Amino acid sequence: MGGQNALANVKGVVFDMDGTLTDSPLDFNVIRAECGVPQGQPILEFLRGAAEPERRRAEAILDRHERRAAEDCTLREGAREVTEELLRRGLKTALLTRNSAESVQTVLRRFGLRFSLWLSREDAEPKPSPQPVLKIARAFGLAPAELLVVGDYIFDVEAGKAAGARTAFVKARNGVPPPAGADVVIVDLRELLEALPPV
């Protein structure tokens, strides 16, 4: 965890989906290979610059993998408990993912998760752009500094920091080391309940 006051005055929490709230079977190296994306290059950014019909073919591959992952993923321990408790405390909550809207709807339906709002890649520029975080802040009527962005990948921290929000990095099973800029680092989502403002 970070300092005791690292998350003071947070009024809204923005969660990533895959790897943060769910343990997802998505294998991005396999997806890159099938789509023809160079190793190490972000898939969505590559697709944005790809020409038709190659882009359409690759998008279909990505959608197939995401659809299967949404049906097969499991909920991370503490995910429902934490999201429900934050709503009970009066904090606004959002889900922000680079995944598709269809996958988000599947996950929310399967696990009964509730959020004040959610954004997929169809709704805003994908992370690490700060644009979706700023869009959430506006929707909530909050300053970006009153938001906490929670995720398991560097893009989550970069998007939050660029927007002026606080960030919490979740150590996940993918072994990604915590970025230096994260305000707090957690292993269990339930650690947020101790760090965030009480009722």
C-alpha positions as protocol buffer text, in pm:
chain_id: "A"
residue {
  index: 1
  type: MET
  ca { x: 0 y: 0 z: 0 }
}
residue {
  index: 2
  type: GLY
  ca { x: 97 y: 362 z: -30 }
}
residue {
  index: 3
  type: GLY
  ca { x: 91 y: 632 z: 233 }
}
residue {
  index: 4
  type: GLN
  ca { x: -195 y: 658 z: 477 }
}
residue {
  index: 5
  type: ASN
  ca { x: -340 y: 967 z: 310 }
}
residue {
  index: 6
  type: ALA
  ca { x: -268 y: 864 z: -50 }
}
residue {
  index: 7
  type: LEU
  ca { x: -638 y: 817 z: -124 }
}
residue {
  index: 8
  type: ALA
  ca { x: -788 y: 1092 z: 92 }
}
residue {
  index: 9
  type: ASN
  ca { x: -1079 y: 1279 z: -68 }
}
residue {
  index: 10
  type: VAL
  ca { x: -1144 y: 1011 z: -333 }
}
residue {
  index: 11
  type: LYS
  ca { x: -1514 y: 1024 z: -429 }
}
residue {
  index: 12
  type: GLY
  ca { x: -1517 y: 795 z: -732 }
}
residue {
  index: 13
  type: VAL
  ca { x: -1341 y: 470 z: -822 }
}
residue {
  index: 14
  type: VAL
  ca { x: -1274 y: 353 z: -1178 }
}
residue {
  index: 15
  type: PHE
  ca { x: -1201 y: -19 z: -1216 }
}
residue {
  index: 16
  type: ASP
  ca { x: -1032 y: -201 z: -1502 }
}
residue {
  index: 17
  type: MET
  ca { x: -1199 y: -534 z: -1589 }
}
residue {
  index: 18
  type: ASP
  ca { x: -966 y: -811 z: -1711 }
}
residue {
  index: 19
  type: GLY
  ca { x: -703 y: -900 z: -1452 }
}
residue {
  index: 20
  type: THR
  ca { x: -847 y: -652 z: -1200 }
}
residue {
  index: 21
  type: LEU
  ca { x: -1206 y: -758 z: -1133 }
}
residue {
  index: 22
  type: THR
  ca { x: -1183 y: -1086 z: -1325 }
}
residue {
  index: 23
  type: ASP
  ca { x: -922 y: -1351 z: -1384 }
}
residue {
  index: 24
  type: SER
  ca { x: -940 y: -1372 z: -1761 }
}
residue {
  index: 25
  type: PRO
  ca { x: -807 y: -1648 z: -1990 }
}
residue {
  index: 26
  type: LEU
  ca { x: -718 y: -1390 z: -2257 }
}
residue {
  index: 27
  type: ASP
  ca { x: -374 y: -1467 z: -2405 }
}
residue {
  index: 28
  type: PHE
  ca { x: -262 y: -1152 z: -2584 }
}
residue {
  index: 29
  type: ASN
  ca { x: 42 y: -1322 z: -2740 }
}
residue {
  index: 30
  type: VAL
  ca { x: -185 y: -1578 z: -2907 }
}
residue {
  index: 31
  type: ILE
  ca { x: -421 y: -1300 z: -3024 }
}
residue {
  index: 32
  type: ARG
  ca { x: -129 y: -1100 z: -3165 }
}
residue {
  index: 33
  type: ALA
  ca { x: -2 y: -1404 z: -3354 }
}
residue {
  index: 34
  type: GLU
  ca { x: -344 y: -1480 z: -3503 }
}
residue {
  index: 35
  type: CYS
  ca { x: -406 y: -1116 z: -3595 }
}
residue {
  index: 36
  type: GLY
  ca { x: -59 y: -1055 z: -3735 }
}
residue {
  index: 37
  type: VAL
  ca { x: 26 y: -791 z: -3475 }
}
residue {
  index: 38
  type: PRO
  ca { x: 402 y: -756 z: -3409 }
}
residue {
  index: 39
  type: GLN
  ca { x: 508 y: -895 z: -3071 }
}
residue {
  index: 40
  type: GLY
  ca { x: 493 y: -635 z: -2796 }
}
residue {
  index: 41
  type: GLN
  ca { x: 273 y: -390 z: -2991 }
}
residue {
  index: 42
  type: PRO
  ca { x: -67 y: -302 z: -2841 }
}
residue {
  index: 43
  type: ILE
  ca { x: -342 y: -474 z: -3041 }
}
residue {
  index: 44
  type: LEU
  ca { x: -598 y: -191 z: -3056 }
}
residue {
  index: 45
  type: GLU
  ca { x: -338 y: 64 z: -3165 }
}
residue {
  index: 46
  type: PHE
  ca { x: -216 y: -171 z: -3440 }
}
residue {
  index: 47
  type: LEU
  ca { x: -571 y: -232 z: -3563 }
}
residue {
  index: 48
  type: ARG
  ca { x: -641 y: 141 z: -3577 }
}
residue {
  index: 49
  type: GLY
  ca { x: -369 y: 180 z: -3840 }
}
residue {
  index: 50
  type: ALA
  ca { x: -440 y: -142 z: -4032 }
}
residue {
  index: 51
  type: ALA
  ca { x: -595 y: -133 z: -4380 }
}
residue {
  index: 52
  type: GLU
  ca { x: -914 y: -310 z: -4483 }
}
residue {
  index: 53
  type: PRO
  ca { x: -990 y: -598 z: -4517 }
}
residue {
  index: 54
  type: GLU
  ca { x: -705 y: -699 z: -4284 }
}
residue {
  index: 55
  type: ARG
  ca { x: -841 y: -487 z: -4001 }
}
residue {
  index: 56
  type: ARG
  ca { x: -1186 y: -644 z: -4027 }
}
residue {
  index: 57
  type: ARG
  ca { x: -1033 y: -993 z: -4020 }
}
residue {
  index: 58
  type: ALA
  ca { x: -821 y: -911 z: -3712 }
}
residue {
  index: 59
  type: GLU
  ca { x: -1115 y: -747 z: -3532 }
}
residue {
  index: 60
  type: ALA
  ca { x: -1318 y: -1065 z: -3582 }
}
residue {
  index: 61
  type: ILE
  ca { x: -1036 y: -1269 z: -3426 }
}
residue {
  index: 62
  type: LEU
  ca { x: -1013 y: -1031 z: -3130 }
}
residue {
  index: 63
  type: ASP
  ca { x: -1390 y: -1037 z: -3079 }
}
residue {
  index: 64
  type: ARG
  ca { x: -1391 y: -1419 z: -3081 }
}
residue {
  index: 65
  type: HIS
  ca { x: -1121 y: -1436 z: -2812 }
}
residue {
  index: 66
  type: GLU
  ca { x: -1289 y: -1169 z: -2599 }
}
residue {
  index: 67
  type: ARG
  ca { x: -1630 y: -1334 z: -2626 }
}
residue {
  index: 68
  type: ARG
  ca { x: -1488 y: -1665 z: -2508 }
}
residue {
  index: 69
  type: ALA
  ca { x: -1293 y: -1500 z: -2226 }
}
residue {
  index: 70
  type: ALA
  ca { x: -1603 y: -1317 z: -2101 }
}
residue {
  index: 71
  type: GLU
  ca { x: -1787 y: -1647 z: -2080 }
}
residue {
  index: 72
  type: ASP
  ca { x: -1498 y: -1837 z: -1917 }
}
residue {
  index: 73
  type: CYS
  ca { x: -1344 y: -1580 z: -1680 }
}
residue {
  index: 74
  type: THR
  ca { x: -1380 y: -1601 z: -1303 }
}
residue {
  index: 75
  type: LEU
  ca { x: -1445 y: -1321 z: -1057 }
}
residue {
  index: 76
  type: ARG
  ca { x: -1144 y: -1215 z: -853 }
}
residue {
  index: 77
  type: GLU
  ca { x: -1177 y: -1263 z: -481 }
}
residue {
  index: 78
  type: GLY
  ca { x: -1331 y: -958 z: -317 }
}
residue {
  index: 79
  type: ALA
  ca { x: -1450 y: -797 z: -642 }
}
residue {
  index: 80
  type: ARG
  ca { x: -1823 y: -803 z: -569 }
}
residue {
  index: 81
  type: GLU
  ca { x: -1772 y: -726 z: -199 }
}
residue {
  index: 82
  type: VAL
  ca { x: -1559 y: -420 z: -275 }
}
residue {
  index: 83
  type: THR
  ca { x: -1772 y: -275 z: -554 }
}
residue {
  index: 84
  type: GLU
  ca { x: -2092 y: -314 z: -350 }
}
residue {
  index: 85
  type: GLU
  ca { x: -1935 y: -165 z: -37 }
}
residue {
  index: 86
  type: LEU
  ca { x: -1810 y: 139 z: -227 }
}
residue {
  index: 87
  type: LEU
  ca { x: -2159 y: 203 z: -361 }
}
residue {
  index: 88
  type: ARG
  ca { x: -2297 y: 161 z: -9 }
}
residue {
  index: 89
  type: ARG
  ca { x: -2050 y: 424 z: 112 }
}
residue {
  index: 90
  type: GLY
  ca { x: -2185 y: 665 z: -147 }
}
residue {
  index: 91
  type: LEU
  ca { x: -1881 y: 657 z: -377 }
}
residue {
  index: 92
  type: LYS
  ca { x: -1944 y: 656 z: -750 }
}
residue {
  index: 93
  type: THR
  ca { x: -1799 y: 357 z: -935 }
}
residue {
  index: 94
  type: ALA
  ca { x: -1715 y: 300 z: -1300 }
}
residue {
  index: 95
  type: LEU
  ca { x: -1584 y: 17 z: -1512 }
}
residue {
  index: 96
  type: LEU
  ca { x: -1333 y: 121 z: -1782 }
}
residue {
  index: 97
  type: THR
  ca { x: -1190 y: -138 z: -2019 }
}
residue {
  index: 98
  type: ARG
  ca { x: -1017 y: -174 z: -2355 }
}
residue {
  index: 99
  type: ASN
  ca { x: -1250 y: -470 z: -2405 }
}
residue {
  index: 100
  type: SER
  ca { x: -1570 y: -469 z: -2614 }
}
residue {
  index: 101
  type: ALA
  ca { x: -1913 y: -358 z: -2494 }
}
residue {
  index: 102
  type: GLU
  ca { x: -2044 y: -708 z: -2562 }
}
residue {
  index: 103
  type: SER
  ca { x: -1782 y: -858 z: -2328 }
}
residue {
  index: 104
  type: VAL
  ca { x: -1860 y: -604 z: -2055 }
}
residue {
  index: 105
  type: GLN
  ca { x: -2230 y: -686 z: -2073 }
}
residue {
  index: 106
  type: THR
  ca { x: -2153 y: -1058 z: -2050 }
}
residue {
  index: 107
  type: VAL
  ca { x: -1934 y: -1013 z: -1742 }
}
residue {
  index: 108
  type: LEU
  ca { x: -2182 y: -784 z: -1567 }
}
residue {
  index: 109
  type: ARG
  ca { x: -2466 y: -1028 z: -1638 }
}
residue {
  index: 110
  type: ARG
  ca { x: -2272 y: -1335 z: -1527 }
}
residue {
  index: 111
  type: PHE
  ca { x: -2154 y: -1192 z: -1196 }
}
residue {
  index: 112
  type: GLY
  ca { x: -2424 y: -939 z: -1113 }
}
residue {
  index: 113
  type: LEU
  ca { x: -2174 y: -654 z: -1079 }
}
residue {
  index: 114
  type: ARG
  ca { x: -2314 y: -299 z: -1053 }
}
residue {
  index: 115
  type: PHE
  ca { x: -2147 y: 28 z: -1148 }
}
residue {
  index: 116
  type: SER
  ca { x: -2262 y: 388 z: -1175 }
}
residue {
  index: 117
  type: LEU
  ca { x: -2146 y: 369 z: -1539 }
}
residue {
  index: 118
  type: TRP
  ca { x: -1915 y: 169 z: -1765 }
}
residue {
  index: 119
  type: LEU
  ca { x: -1711 y: 249 z: -2076 }
}
residue {
  index: 120
  type: SER
  ca { x: -1577 y: 4 z: -2334 }
}
residue {
  index: 121
  type: ARG
  ca { x: -1349 y: 73 z: -2631 }
}
residue {
  index: 122
  type: GLU
  ca { x: -1659 y: 163 z: -2834 }
}
residue {
  index: 123
  type: ASP
  ca { x: -1737 y: 448 z: -2592 }
}
residue {
  index: 124
  type: ALA
  ca { x: -1407 y: 634 z: -2566 }
}
residue {
  index: 125
  type: GLU
  ca { x: -1042 y: 637 z: -2666 }
}
residue {
  index: 126
  type: PRO
  ca { x: -876 y: 329 z: -2512 }
}
residue {
  index: 127
  type: LYS
  ca { x: -638 y: 354 z: -2219 }
}
residue {
  index: 128
  type: PRO
  ca { x: -361 y: 475 z: -2185 }
}
residue {
  index: 129
  type: SER
  ca { x: -542 y: 782 z: -2321 }
}
residue {
  index: 130
  type: PRO
  ca { x: -666 y: 999 z: -2034 }
}
residue {
  index: 131
  type: GLN
  ca { x: -982 y: 1081 z: -2234 }
}
residue {
  index: 132
  type: PRO
  ca { x: -1207 y: 807 z: -2087 }
}
residue {
  index: 133
  type: VAL
  ca { x: -1102 y: 894 z: -1731 }
}
residue {
  index: 134
  type: LEU
  ca { x: -1182 y: 1260 z: -1795 }
}
residue {
  index: 135
  type: LYS
  ca { x: -1516 y: 1155 z: -1950 }
}
residue {
  index: 136
  type: ILE
  ca { x: -1601 y: 962 z: -1633 }
}
residue {
  index: 137
  type: ALA
  ca { x: -1501 y: 1257 z: -1412 }
}
residue {
  index: 138
  type: ARG
  ca { x: -1735 y: 1484 z: -1610 }
}
residue {
  index: 139
  type: ALA
  ca { x: -2019 y: 1232 z: -1591 }
}
residue {
  index: 140
  type: PHE
  ca { x: -1975 y: 1206 z: -1215 }
}
residue {
  index: 141
  type: GLY
  ca { x: -1941 y: 1582 z: -1167 }
}
residue {
  index: 142
  type: LEU
  ca { x: -1605 y: 1527 z: -999 }
}
residue {
  index: 143
  type: ALA
  ca { x: -1259 y: 1672 z: -1044 }
}
residue {
  index: 144
  type: PRO
  ca { x: -1015 y: 1416 z: -1191 }
}
residue {
  index: 145
  type: ALA
  ca { x: -816 y: 1436 z: -865 }
}
residue {
  index: 146
  type: GLU
  ca { x: -1122 y: 1298 z: -684 }
}
residue {
  index: 147
  type: LEU
  ca { x: -1107 y: 977 z: -891 }
}
residue {
  index: 148
  type: LEU
  ca { x: -906 y: 663 z: -821 }
}
residue {
  index: 149
  type: VAL
  ca { x: -819 y: 445 z: -1122 }
}
residue {
  index: 150
  type: VAL
  ca { x: -763 y: 80 z: -1026 }
}
residue {
  index: 151
  type: GLY
  ca { x: -596 y: -163 z: -1265 }
}
residue {
  index: 152
  type: ASP
  ca { x: -339 y: -437 z: -1318 }
}
residue {
  index: 153
  type: TYR
  ca { x: -148 y: -292 z: -1613 }
}
residue {
  index: 154
  type: ILE
  ca { x: 68 y: 10 z: -1687 }
}
residue {
  index: 155
  type: PHE
  ca { x: -200 y: 152 z: -1922 }
}
residue {
  index: 156
  type: ASP
  ca { x: -436 y: 189 z: -1624 }
}
residue {
  index: 157
  type: VAL
  ca { x: -180 y: 389 z: -1427 }
}
residue {
  index: 158
  type: GLU
  ca { x: -77 y: 596 z: -1729 }
}
residue {
  index: 159
  type: ALA
  ca { x: -440 y: 685 z: -1814 }
}
residue {
  index: 160
  type: GLY
  ca { x: -514 y: 782 z: -1455 }
}
residue {
  index: 161
  type: LYS
  ca { x: -199 y: 987 z: -1406 }
}
residue {
  index: 162
  type: ALA
  ca { x: -240 y: 1169 z: -1739 }
}
residue {
  index: 163
  type: ALA
  ca { x: -596 y: 1264 z: -1637 }
}
residue {
  index: 164
  type: GLY
  ca { x: -483 y: 1390 z: -1297 }
}
residue {
  index: 165
  type: ALA
  ca { x: -647 y: 1105 z: -1101 }
}
residue {
  index: 166
  type: ARG
  ca { x: -501 y: 891 z: -825 }
}
residue {
  index: 167
  type: THR
  ca { x: -405 y: 533 z: -919 }
}
residue {
  index: 168
  type: ALA
  ca { x: -397 y: 193 z: -751 }
}
residue {
  index: 169
  type: PHE
  ca { x: -203 y: -89 z: -915 }
}
residue {
  index: 170
  type: VAL
  ca { x: -332 y: -441 z: -852 }
}
residue {
  index: 171
  type: LYS
  ca { x: -66 y: -711 z: -854 }
}
residue {
  index: 172
  type: ALA
  ca { x: -216 y: -983 z: -1072 }
}
residue {
  index: 173
  type: ARG
  ca { x: -113 y: -1326 z: -1188 }
}
residue {
  index: 174
  type: ASN
  ca { x: 37 y: -1184 z: -1508 }
}
residue {
  index: 175
  type: GLY
  ca { x: 349 y: -1084 z: -1317 }
}
residue {
  index: 176
  type: VAL
  ca { x: 355 y: -725 z: -1447 }
}
residue {
  index: 177
  type: PRO
  ca { x: 571 y: -522 z: -1206 }
}
residue {
  index: 178
  type: PRO
  ca { x: 408 y: -217 z: -1042 }
}
residue {
  index: 179
  type: PRO
  ca { x: 469 y: 105 z: -1238 }
}
residue {
  index: 180
  type: ALA
  ca { x: 669 y: 365 z: -1047 }
}
residue {
  index: 181
  type: GLY
  ca { x: 389 y: 622 z: -1076 }
}
residue {
  index: 182
  type: ALA
  ca { x: 116 y: 426 z: -896 }
}
residue {
  index: 183
  type: ASP
  ca { x: -8 y: 596 z: -576 }
}
residue {
  index: 184
  type: VAL
  ca { x: -77 y: 262 z: -407 }
}
residue {
  index: 185
  type: VAL
  ca { x: 2 y: -101 z: -484 }
}
residue {
  index: 186
  type: ILE
  ca { x: -231 y: -376 z: -364 }
}
residue {
  index: 187
  type: VAL
  ca { x: -258 y: -753 z: -393 }
}
residue {
  index: 188
  type: ASP
  ca { x: -616 y: -798 z: -273 }
}
residue {
  index: 189
  type: LEU
  ca { x: -897 y: -566 z: -386 }
}
residue {
  index: 190
  type: ARG
  ca { x: -1028 y: -561 z: -28 }
}
residue {
  index: 191
  type: GLU
  ca { x: -726 y: -352 z: 69 }
}
residue {
  index: 192
  type: LEU
  ca { x: -906 y: -63 z: -100 }
}
residue {
  index: 193
  type: LEU
  ca { x: -1175 y: -67 z: 166 }
}
residue {
  index: 194
  type: GLU
  ca { x: -915 y: 19 z: 432 }
}
residue {
  index: 195
  type: ALA
  ca { x: -744 y: 283 z: 218 }
}
residue {
  index: 196
  type: LEU
  ca { x: -1051 y: 468 z: 89 }
}
residue {
  index: 197
  type: PRO
  ca { x: -1257 y: 713 z: 295 }
}
residue {
  index: 198
  type: PRO
  ca { x: -1494 y: 540 z: 540 }
}
residue {
  index: 199
  type: VAL
  ca { x: -1868 y: 607 z: 553 }
}
